[in-house]
Amino acid sequence: MLAEHILFSTAIAILIGLIFYRYTGRDSSWIIILCAWAPDLDLFLHHGAFHNITIMIIFGIIMAFFLHQFGIKIFDAFFFSVIGFGAHLLEDALVFEEGYRYLWPFSTKILGLGLFPDIISNRGRYITNFFLIANTEILIIGLVFLLLAITIRTYFEGPTWIRWYMPENLYLKIRGNFRSGR
């Protein structure tokens, strides 16, 4: 799941950002998207080694202190980075029947729901069929989920929520062109 993680994590970020902004007036949910690929950094080690809640908490603490240097509140950075990391774990658990030891050290049992068994070949490998970067079925579901999240957030906040996901000068330029009719 390479490209799929970006769609699902973006949809989750948009929805979590809606709720977080409503209660705090802040939205750094772009961190969810940034951190959603973090568990796959274990490709250079034993794949699956980072797919657990212990690494998720350690990663969240590291990201909280790292992002705090750039003006993001420690709680916000921790919260969103853990959500992003956890979104990746949830997405993998939904797809792979034989998943990872997600609950380590509390459980060494390998967990996975495997809601999409047809995307795994008979040799146990994930089948990519969209330019070799994604599974088409999972990609379509992710795209629908993303469009639904965009629709929900736009319904509740209007189109201005997009400002949290792009540089301020680009947002102001787009907003200015939109208002002037260009």
N, C-alpha and C positions, 0 to 999 in steps of 0.2 A: 504494500500500500504506500506508494510514493505520492502520487498526485492526489489521491483520495484524502489523505490527512489534511491537506491544505483546504479543501472544500468543507470537510466536516468541522475542522477547528475554526474556520472563519465563521461558519454558521453559529457555532457555540459561542464564539467571541461576541458576535453581534447581539445574541440574546442575553448573555451574561452582562454585557456592557449596558444594555437597556435597563436591566434591573439595578445594577450597581450605580449607574448615573442617576437614576430616580431617587436613590437613598443617600448618595454622597455628593452628587454634583460633579463627580470626577469619572473619567472613563479612560483607563489605560488597557482596555481589553485587547488591544493589538498585541500585547505580550503573550496572550494565549496562542495566537497564530505563530509567533516567533518560537515559542517553547514546545509546540506540538511535535516537532521532529526530534526533540532532545533524546527520547529513549532509544532512537535508532543510531545514536552515536556509538553504541556498543557493537556496531558492525565490524569495528576494528579489533574487538576482543572476541568474546563468545557471545553471539547474538542471543539476546534474551537476558543478559546479565543486568541490564539497566531497566528492565521491564518489571519493576516492583515498587511498592509504596515507600520502602526505605530510601531508595535512590531518589524518588519523587520528593520526599521531604528535604533531603540533603540538597538537591538541586534547587528547590524553592528558597532555601535559606541563602545559598550562594547567589542566586539571582536577585534576591531582595537587597542584599548588601551591594551587589554590583550596580543594579539599576538605581539605587538610592544616590549614588554618585552623580547621576544625571537628573536629579530633582524629583524622582518618583518616590512617593511615600513607601516606607518599608513594608507596611501591611499590604498595600496595593500590589507591589511587585511580587511579594510572596504569594498572595491570593491568586493573581492571574497566572503566574508561572506554574503553580501547582495545578490549577485548572487546565492549563495547556498540556502539561505532562500527563495528567489524568485523562484528558480527552483522548490522547494517543492510546493509552492503555485500554480505555473503554472501546475505542474503535477496533483495536486488535482483538479484544475479547469477543466482540460481536461477530467478527469475520472468521477467526480461526477456531476450529473445534479443539485442536490441541494447541493451546496457547502457551502461556508462560507462568512462572511462579509469581503472579501479581501480588499476592499477599505476604510474600516473604518479608520478614522472618516469622510472622505469625502462623504461616502455613507453607509447607513445601509442595503442596499439591499443585499440579499443573491444571490451570483453569482455562476455559474458553467455551463460549456458547455455540459458535459455528452456525450462525443463522444462514450463511450462504455457502453450503458445502460444495456447490458446483464450481466454485472458483478455485478449488484446490485440485491439482492433477493427481493421478494415481501414484505419482512418485512423491507426493506430499509437498509439492512446490506451488506457490501462488501463481495463478495464471494471469499474465498481463496480455491484453489484447488491444489496447488503445495506444498506439505508437510505442509499445513496450514500456510504458511508464505507469499504467493503471489497468484495472479491470473495468471493462465498460459498464457492467451492471452496477457495481459499487459506485463508480463515477457518476452515473445517472442519478442514483439515490442521493448521493452527496450534493449534486447540483440542485435537485428538487428541494432538499433540506435547506440549502443556502438561499435559494429564491424565496422560500417560505419565511426564513429568518429575516431577510431583507424587507419583505412585505410587512411582517409584524412590526419591526422596528420603525419603518417609515410610517405606518399607520399611527403608532403611538407618539412619535417624536417629530414627524415630518422629515424632509430630506437633509436637514442640517446635521444629523448624527454622523454623517460620513466624514466630518471634519476630524474626528478622532483617529481616522485611519490614513491620513495623508498629511504631508507637510503643510504648515499654516499658509505659506505664501502660495502654494498651489491651490489650496482650498479657496483662498481669497480671490485668486484669479478666476477660478471656475465660477464662484459665486457672483463675482462682478460681471462676467460675461453672461451669466444666466439672467441676472437682473436687467442688464441693458438690452437683452434680446439678441445678442450675437450668437 
